[in-house]
């Protein structure tokens, strides 16, 4: 079996496994579930596959109670980044999942499949079984991963040992922080300009307020609008025109460069590009 790093083109179209889910996906009750937002209905599946990217843990919360998660990140064929997780307190599912991920490495195409126990256990709940397979591009087939062996009378006894081993996995990493999306719908033209300027590596309005005010008043004159005394007084039409000009311009104006450098000798106008 090849351990070569895969690209999305190497991901096969289908995966048939024994019992798997998707975006933020949760494994529970023998299913993988996901939804686009809190207001959308749940989508359910029993398998998911993609390029393995990361393994980690996350301290989540459910109904005000702590819920530790064991999670694996995949890149799906359509480009979606999916984080598939079990409740780390769910010993059977987490031990089955994690003890197989120990044998997986970043860049491999893997399939995750889940199934529900036929009969309930003593408390009336059903167990969730998780299996992992690795795609062999040379043989064009899925190869099921055998679990790493751990001492312990049952899954609950093995769980801390498995998680300790997972923390030494070469691809163990904290959950990536998500860049907050800018709220264009509720933002003013000024806020939009400030956001877009900084996205292009221009200094913030607060850093070079005098220079930006001069730019705004020059444009206001062209638009036959009154000059503003402060940035707070700049007309929305002026900010809109500034945004249009910003979209066409790539280089930071010299006046802004000099002002930003004066404010901070270490300022790099292209640091955020």
C-alpha positions as CSV (number, residue, x, y, z in Angstrom):
1,X,0.0,0.0,0.0
2,X,1.3,3.5,-0.9
3,X,1.9,6.2,1.7
4,X,2.3,8.9,-0.9
5,X,0.6,12.2,-0.2
6,X,-2.7,12.5,-2.2
7,X,-4.4,15.4,-4.0
8,X,-8.2,15.9,-4.3
9,X,-8.0,14.3,-7.8
10,X,-6.8,11.1,-6.1
11,X,-9.9,10.8,-4.0
12,X,-12.1,8.1,-5.4
13,X,-15.8,8.9,-6.0
14,X,-17.2,6.4,-3.6
15,X,-16.3,4.5,-0.5
16,X,-18.1,1.5,0.8
17,X,-17.3,0.8,4.5
18,X,-18.5,-1.0,7.5
19,X,-20.6,1.5,9.2
20,X,-19.0,6.9,8.9
21,X,-20.4,11.4,8.5
22,X,-19.5,15.6,7.1
23,X,-18.3,20.1,7.8
24,X,-18.6,19.7,11.5
25,X,-19.8,16.1,11.7
26,X,-20.7,14.3,14.9
27,X,-20.6,10.5,15.3
28,X,-23.3,9.2,17.7
29,X,-26.0,6.5,17.8
30,X,-24.5,4.7,14.9
31,X,-24.6,7.6,12.5
32,X,-22.7,10.6,11.3
33,X,-24.7,13.8,11.4
34,X,-24.2,17.4,10.2
35,X,-26.2,20.5,9.3
36,X,-25.4,23.8,7.6
37,X,-26.6,25.9,10.5
38,X,-28.5,25.6,13.8
39,X,-31.7,26.4,11.9
40,X,-31.3,23.7,9.3
41,X,-32.4,20.1,9.6
42,X,-29.8,17.4,10.4
43,X,-28.4,15.4,7.5
44,X,-27.4,11.8,8.4
45,X,-24.9,9.3,6.8
46,X,-23.0,6.2,7.6
47,X,-19.7,7.0,5.9
48,X,-17.4,9.8,4.7
49,X,-14.1,9.9,3.0
50,X,-11.4,12.4,2.1
51,X,-7.7,13.4,2.6
52,X,-6.6,13.1,6.2
53,X,-5.3,16.4,7.5
54,X,-5.3,16.6,11.4
55,X,-6.2,14.8,14.5
56,X,-6.9,16.5,17.8
57,X,-9.2,17.1,20.8
58,X,-11.6,19.9,21.6
59,X,-13.4,21.0,24.7
60,X,-16.9,21.5,23.4
61,X,-20.2,22.1,25.2
62,X,-23.7,20.7,24.9
63,X,-26.7,22.1,26.7
64,X,-24.4,24.0,29.1
65,X,-22.4,20.9,30.0
66,X,-18.8,20.2,28.9
67,X,-18.4,17.7,26.1
68,X,-14.8,16.8,25.2
69,X,-14.4,15.8,21.6
70,X,-12.0,13.6,19.7
71,X,-11.9,14.9,16.1
72,X,-10.3,14.2,12.7
73,X,-10.1,16.7,9.9
74,X,-10.6,15.6,6.3
75,X,-10.4,17.5,3.0
76,X,-13.4,16.2,0.9
77,X,-13.4,15.8,-2.9
78,X,-15.5,18.9,-3.4
79,X,-13.0,21.0,-1.4
80,X,-15.0,21.1,1.8
81,X,-13.0,20.8,5.1
82,X,-14.8,18.4,7.3
83,X,-14.2,17.8,11.0
84,X,-15.5,14.5,12.2
85,X,-15.8,14.0,15.9
86,X,-16.9,11.6,18.7
87,X,-17.8,12.6,22.2
88,X,-14.5,11.6,23.9
89,X,-16.5,10.3,26.9
90,X,-18.1,7.7,24.5
91,X,-15.5,5.1,25.1
92,X,-16.4,2.4,22.5
93,X,-16.7,4.8,19.6
94,X,-13.7,6.9,20.5
95,X,-11.4,3.9,21.2
96,X,-12.4,2.3,17.9
97,X,-11.9,5.6,16.0
98,X,-8.7,6.8,17.7
99,X,-6.9,3.4,17.8
100,X,-7.2,3.2,14.0
101,X,-6.3,6.8,13.3
102,X,-3.0,6.1,15.1
103,X,-2.0,4.2,11.9
104,X,-3.0,7.0,9.5
105,X,-0.8,9.8,8.3
106,X,-1.4,13.2,6.8
107,X,-2.0,13.2,3.1
108,X,-3.6,9.7,2.9
109,X,-7.1,9.3,1.7
110,X,-9.2,7.6,4.3
111,X,-12.7,6.4,4.7
112,X,-14.6,6.6,8.0
113,X,-17.6,4.3,8.4
114,X,-20.0,3.8,11.4
115,X,-22.6,1.3,12.5
116,X,-25.0,0.9,15.3
117,X,-25.1,-2.2,17.6
118,X,-28.0,-4.4,16.9
119,X,-29.0,-4.8,20.5
120,X,-29.0,-2.2,23.2
121,X,-26.7,-2.3,26.3
122,X,-27.9,-2.3,29.9
123,X,-29.0,1.4,30.0
124,X,-31.0,0.9,26.8
125,X,-28.6,2.8,24.5
126,X,-26.9,1.4,21.5
127,X,-23.2,1.2,20.9
128,X,-21.6,3.0,18.0
129,X,-18.9,1.2,16.0
130,X,-16.3,3.2,14.0
131,X,-14.0,1.8,11.3
132,X,-11.3,3.4,9.2
133,X,-10.0,2.4,5.8
134,X,-7.1,3.7,3.7
135,X,-7.3,4.1,0.0
136,X,-4.6,2.2,-1.9
137,X,-4.2,4.1,-5.2
138,X,-1.8,1.4,-6.6
139,X,-4.3,-1.3,-6.1
140,X,-7.4,0.9,-6.5
141,X,-9.0,-0.5,-3.4
142,X,-9.9,0.3,0.2
143,X,-7.8,-1.4,2.9
144,X,-9.3,-1.6,6.4
145,X,-7.1,-0.4,9.2
146,X,-6.6,-2.7,12.1
147,X,-6.8,-1.1,15.5
148,X,-3.7,-0.5,17.6
149,X,-3.8,-2.8,20.6
150,X,-4.1,-1.5,24.1
151,X,-4.3,-3.1,27.5
152,X,-7.5,-2.8,29.4
153,X,-10.5,-4.9,30.5
154,X,-12.9,-2.8,28.4
155,X,-13.1,0.4,26.2
156,X,-13.4,2.6,29.3
157,X,-10.2,1.3,30.7
158,X,-8.4,1.7,27.3
159,X,-9.7,5.2,26.6
160,X,-7.1,7.2,28.6
161,X,-4.3,5.1,27.1
162,X,-5.6,5.6,23.5
163,X,-5.9,9.4,24.0
164,X,-2.4,9.6,25.5
165,X,-1.1,7.8,22.4
166,X,-3.1,10.1,20.1
167,X,-1.4,13.1,21.6
168,X,1.9,11.8,20.3
169,X,0.6,11.3,16.8
170,X,2.7,13.3,14.3
171,X,-0.4,15.0,13.0
172,X,-1.9,15.9,16.3
173,X,-2.7,19.6,16.4
174,X,-5.1,22.1,18.0
175,X,-8.2,23.0,16.1
176,X,-7.4,25.8,13.6
177,X,-8.9,29.1,14.5
178,X,-11.6,30.3,12.1
179,X,-11.3,33.7,10.6
180,X,-14.4,35.7,11.5
181,X,-16.4,36.6,8.4
182,X,-17.0,40.3,7.9
183,X,-20.6,41.2,8.3
184,X,-21.2,43.2,5.1
185,X,-24.9,43.2,5.5
186,X,-24.9,45.3,8.6
187,X,-21.7,47.3,8.1
188,X,-21.5,50.9,7.0
189,X,-19.6,52.0,3.9
190,X,-16.8,53.3,6.2
191,X,-16.5,50.0,8.0
192,X,-16.5,48.2,4.7
193,X,-13.7,50.4,3.4
194,X,-11.6,50.0,6.6
195,X,-12.0,46.2,6.4
196,X,-11.2,46.0,2.7
197,X,-8.2,48.4,3.0
198,X,-6.7,46.3,5.7
199,X,-7.3,43.1,3.7
200,X,-5.1,44.6,1.0
201,X,-2.4,45.5,3.4
202,X,-3.3,49.2,3.8
203,X,-3.1,50.8,7.3
204,X,-6.3,51.0,9.4
205,X,-8.3,54.2,9.4
206,X,-7.4,54.8,13.0
207,X,-3.7,54.6,12.2
208,X,-3.7,57.2,9.4
209,X,-6.9,59.2,10.1
210,X,-5.5,62.6,8.8
211,X,-4.3,61.0,5.5
212,X,-7.5,59.2,4.9
213,X,-9.5,62.3,5.7
214,X,-7.5,64.2,3.1
215,X,-8.3,61.5,0.5
216,X,-12.0,61.5,1.4
217,X,-12.2,65.3,1.1
218,X,-10.5,65.4,-2.2
219,X,-13.0,62.9,-3.5
220,X,-15.9,64.8,-1.8
221,X,-14.9,67.9,-3.8
222,X,-15.1,65.9,-7.0
223,X,-18.5,64.7,-6.0
224,X,-19.6,68.3,-5.1
225,X,-20.1,67.2,-1.5
226,X,-19.1,69.3,1.6
227,X,-15.7,68.6,3.1
228,X,-15.7,66.7,6.4
229,X,-14.0,67.8,9.6
230,X,-13.5,64.2,10.8
231,X,-13.8,60.7,9.4
232,X,-17.1,60.4,11.2
233,X,-18.5,63.2,9.0
234,X,-17.5,61.7,5.7
235,X,-20.5,61.1,3.5
236,X,-21.5,57.4,2.8
237,X,-21.3,58.2,-1.0
238,X,-17.6,59.2,-0.5
239,X,-16.8,55.9,1.3
240,X,-18.5,54.0,-1.5
241,X,-16.4,55.7,-4.1
242,X,-13.3,55.2,-2.0
243,X,-14.1,51.5,-1.9
244,X,-14.5,51.4,-5.7
245,X,-11.1,53.1,-6.1
246,X,-9.5,50.7,-3.6
247,X,-10.7,47.7,-5.6
248,X,-8.8,49.0,-8.6
249,X,-5.6,49.9,-6.7
250,X,-3.0,47.5,-5.5
251,X,-0.2,49.7,-4.2
252,X,-0.5,51.5,-0.9
253,X,-0.3,55.3,-1.6
254,X,3.0,56.9,-0.5
255,X,1.3,59.3,1.9
256,X,-0.3,56.3,3.8
257,X,3.0,54.4,3.8
258,X,4.9,57.4,5.3
259,X,2.2,58.0,7.9
260,X,2.0,54.4,8.9
261,X,5.8,54.1,9.2
262,X,5.9,57.2,11.4
263,X,3.2,55.6,13.6
264,X,5.1,52.3,13.7
265,X,8.6,51.9,12.5
266,X,8.0,48.2,12.0
267,X,4.8,48.6,9.9
268,X,4.8,46.5,6.8
269,X,2.1,47.6,4.3
270,X,1.9,44.2,2.7
271,X,2.0,42.1,5.8
272,X,-1.7,41.1,5.5
273,X,-1.8,40.4,1.8
